Amino acid sequence: MHSGRIIDVKCRCGYLLFRYYKAGKGRLIKCLISRLTDDFVGLKGAETFSRPKCPNCGKELGIIMMIHGEPALKLNQGTIATIRL
């Protein structure tokens, strides 16, 4: 089992978007939808290529894409508060 942890992913405006199980080190670039523990934006069930927005400030969070055959949110780095492990 990888050493992972649950992290809070927030918008730059401070709104808590979701909690995510992050495996490994480094910056958060994409989030597999299956690894979300709490989803405050409605990413679960979002359509491929949809562009979810922050419910608080309306900034675009990224784009939903298929990565290795499963849906993931490719993050817009300018919107998400920087997280490094």
PyMOL commands that set and color helices and strands:
alter all, ss='L'
color gray80, all
select helices_A, chain A and resi 33-35
alter helices_A, ss='H'
color red, helices_A
select strands_A, chain A and resi 4-10+16-23+30-32+36-39+62-67+70-75
alter strands_A, ss='S'
color yellow, strands_A
deselect
rebuild
show_as cartoon
